[in-house]
Amino acid sequence: MPEDNSGRGTNFVVSSLPKKLKTAKNTDSASLCDLSPRDKPWDKHRANADIIARYYQNGERTRKAQQVKSCSQLLAFRLVPDSTEGLLFLKLWAAKFCRDRHCTVCQWRRSLKWKAKAHKILPKVIAAFPKHHWLFLTLTLRNCKLTDLRETLDAANKAFQRLTQLKAWPAEGWIKSVEVTRGKDGFSAHPHFHCLLLVKPSFFTHGYLSQSKWVEMWQKCLRVDYKPILDVQAVKPNSSPVALIPEILKYQTKESDLVADQEWFLEYTKQIHKTRAIATGGVLHKYLRELEQEPEDLIGKEEIEDEVNEGNLYFGWKPQEKKYRFLDDC
């Protein structure tokens, strides 16, 4: 089941959810995902955070281990009505987040907030540049040794800067995100960029770049002796670039890679320390610069416009069960 980008739980008929909560008070079996199936991702992300905390502890990073271990142990939800009369959903109201860059819970919440912001901002960009076109560009380079990741990312970012300075560079604005995947050999890393480009209305008639031309330009800017793999796709006129935001603003490294191997994780976190995950440029910078910053709010209270039902519903993390369970005694 796909994750819910709004942070909302499943909608329930008013008479249904309170009945489930009443039953929950008299049983040990009620969990967050029982009451709100679309909130099931909480269990997966929190279980992976336990693994991250253990990796930190084994790597003698005690402070980080404690921070991640204590993250989101208790969640407070409230029943919030939606625009459909007679329906309610669970909305996160309070939680304590550690904000560690590699905590899988915080990474997930941060991604949701970035996506929510982008969904609000991009329609303004589209309105400001109604005749412009959009391209989705993926730039790759060969895998590097994990111990060389920082140096490789630095070189790749400089190469991207050179790319934007070429006369043939077609974009008037762009947003770029960095993704790193774990090599199949379990030791290397594969850094690459996902970019959303805003190009002039005349791009397809004057200044169009073929796939081979893009490869040639990227190879020149990387200053390598091989042809890098590259993918570029035009966003169809009847489509919206907003649909590409989940791909642009997802995780920097997917959770399965973060928790796959302790040694890889510990070295990766050293290499990636204080590097930038998202960058914007050109005419899009003034619109999207907020996305380069850490979201202040990982809960989303500002999204609640309707009246909320008073009283919190608490769910506590049970690590042995790998589930959040309803707590009646908070």
N, C-alpha and C positions, 0 to 999 in steps of 0.2 A: 504494500500500500504506500503511495507517495506521501511524503511529509507535507504537512499543512503549512503553507507559507504565511498564512495570516496569524498563526499562533492560536487560532480558535479550536475548540474541541468540536465534536459532532453535535449537531442540533438535536434537541430532544423536545417532545411535546411537554408542556408545562407539568401535566399530571404524571408524566412518566419518570423524569429525572428525580424529583423529590421522593418518589416511591422507591427508587433504587437506592437513594441515600438513606432512607429510613431503614431499608433492609440491610444496608451496609453497617449500620450501627449495631446490628445484632449478629454479625458474622465476621469471621476472620478472612473470608475469601475475597472481599471486595477490593479491587485494585483500581488505579486510575484508568488503565486501559479497559477494564470491565465497564466502568461508568461512561467513559468517553473514548471509544476505539481510536479516534484520530489523534489522541494524545499518546498513543503507543510509542512514538519516537522518543519520548522522555526516558523510557526504560532502556532502550538501546544506547543512547548517548551517555546516560549516567553509568551504565555497566562498563562502557569503554573508558569512562573517566576513572573508574576504579583501577583499571589496568594502567592508565597513564600515571596515576598516583603511585602505584607499585613500582613502575619503572623509575620514576623520580627517586623514590626511597632507595631502591637498589643501586641507583647511581649516586647516592649520597647527596642528593639535593633535597634535604629534609624540609626546608621551608616551602618549596614548591609542592612537595608531596603532601604536606599538611593542608596547603591552600586548596589543591585540587580535591583532596579527600573530603574536605568540609563543604565543598561547593554544592549548592542546590540539594542539600539533604532534606530540607523541608520546603514544600511548595504550598502556597495559599492561593486558592482559586475563589472566584465568585461567579454566581449565576448572572449572566448578562443577556438581556433580550436582544434578538436581532430584529431586522426590519420586517420579518414575517410575524404577524400577530399570533401569539400563542406558542412561540418557540423560545427555548433558552439554550445557551451553550456555556460551557465552562471557560472562563478567561483567567489567565494567570494574573494574580493581583500583587503577590509579594514573594520574593525569593532572594537568597543571598548567593551571588555569583562570585567566583574567584577572579575572573577575567584573565586567567592565564591564557596566553596565546594558543597553547596546544591542548587545553582542556576541551574535550570533545563536546561537552554541554555548552560551554561559552562560545566555541567555534560555531556551533549550530545556531545559537541565539543571535550571534553577531551577523551571521549570514542572512538570517531572516530580517534583521533590522536594516541591513544594507539593501536588500531586495525591496523592502517596503518603501524605503526612501527613494530608490531609483524608480519605482513604479509611480511615485508621485511627481518626480522631477522630469522624467523623459517625455511625458505628454507636452510639457511646456517647451521642451527643445523641439519636438516635432512641429508644434504650432509656430515656433520662431523660424524654423527652416522647413517650410512645407514642401518645397520642391527639391530639396536635397535627397540624396540616396544614402543607404547604409550598407556597409560591408562587415562581415564577420570574418576576422582573420586569425588564424592560429599559426604561430611561429614556433618552430622547434629547433633543437640542435642535438647533437649526439649525447648519449649518456656520459656522465662524468663520474669519477670516483666520489663517493660521498664526502670524503675529506677535502675535496676540491670544490664543493658545491658553492660556497660563498664566493670564491674567486670566479667561478663559472657564471654565477648570476650577475656579478659585477660587470663581467665582460659582455654578457648578453644585454644588460641594460644600456651599456655604452653603445652597443651595436644598434639597439632600437633607437637611441637618440640620433645616431648617424643616419639611420633610415628616414627619420622624420625631417632631416635636413637636406635630403636629396631633392633635386629639382623635380624629379618624377613623382615624389611623394604626393598622393592625391587627397589626403584627408585634411579637412579644415579643423577637425576636432576628433578626439578619441578618448577611450577609456581602456586601460590595459590592466589585466590581472595576471599574477604569477601563480602557476601551479607546478608542484613538484610531485612526481610519482616515484615509487620505489622500483628499482630495476628488478627484472626477473631473476637476476643472479643473487638477489638479496643483499648486495653490497653497494651497488651503484645508485645513482639518482638520475631522474629524467626531468630536467626543468624545461618549461615551455610557457609561452604567453598566449592568452586569449584576449583579443582586441575587438572592440566595436568602433568602427570608423564612420565618420560623417563626411561624405564627399560631395563635391559640387554637382548641381543639376546636369552639367554638361559632361560628366565623367564617362558615360557610355558612348558618347559621340566624339569627344575630344579629350584625349588623355587616358583612355582605357588601358589597363595593364592586364596582360595575359598571365596565366598561372606561371609559365616559364619565366616571364619577366620579373614577377614577384620573387621567385626563387633566386634569380640572378642578383637582384638587388639585396636580398637578405644575405646571400652568400658573401657578397662584396662587403657588406657592413659587419658581418661576423668575422671577416678576414680568415676564412677557413678554406681548405683545399678540397672540400667535398660539397655536394649539392644537398642542402638541408631539406628535410621534408616540410612542406608548407601547405596549408589549405586556406583558400579564400572563397567566400560565398557571398553573393549579393542577396540582401533581404528583399524579397519580392514586393512590388509596389502595393499589393493589397494586404501585405503583412505588416506587423509592427515590430520594431526593434525591441520593444518592451519584453517580448516573448523570449529574447536571448539573455535577459538579465540573470536568470537562474544559472546559466552556464558561465557567465562572466563573473558573477559575484558568489560563487559557491565556495567550498573549502579551498584552502591553499594546498593542503594535502589530505586526501580522503582518509577517513577514519580507519578503514581496513589496513592501510599502509602504516598509520601511526601506531597501531597496536600489534602489528605483525611480528615485530622483533625488537627486543629491548635495546640491543647495541646499536641498531640502525636508528631507533628513535632518539637515543641520547646524543649520538653524533649529529643527527639531523637538527635537533634543537640548538646545538652549539653553532652550527653552520648558518642557520636561518636567523639567528639573534639580531634584532634591530634592522632587519631588511624590510623593505616595503612590499606589501602584498598588492596594493592597488595604486595606480597612478592615472591622472587625467591630464589632458593637454589641449592646446588650441582653443577654439571657441567653446568647447565643452567644459573647460576647467571651471569657469565661473558658475556653471550649473551643477557640476558633479563633484566639486572639491570636497564636499562634506563626506563623500564616500571614502576619501583617503584617511579619514580620521576614525578613531575608535568611537563607536556609538556610545552616547552617554547612558542611554536607557536600554537594558536588555530584556525588559519586561513588556513594555508596550502600553502603559496606562494611558498615554496621550491618545491612543487609538480608540478609547472607550468614549463614545459620545452619548450613548443612551444611559438611562437611569439603571443603576446596578442594584441587585438585591442585597440588602445588608447581611453581613455575616460571612466569615471566611470558611471555606471547606479545605481542610488540611490533608496533605498526603505526604507520608514519610518514606524515605528510601530504605528498602530492605535489601542489603547487598547479597545476602545468602540466597534470596529468592530472585534477585535481579528485577525487582518490581517496586513501584510506588504503591503504597497501600493507604487506604482511607483511615484517618485517625479521628476518633470520636472524643478523645480526652484532651484536645488542645484548647 
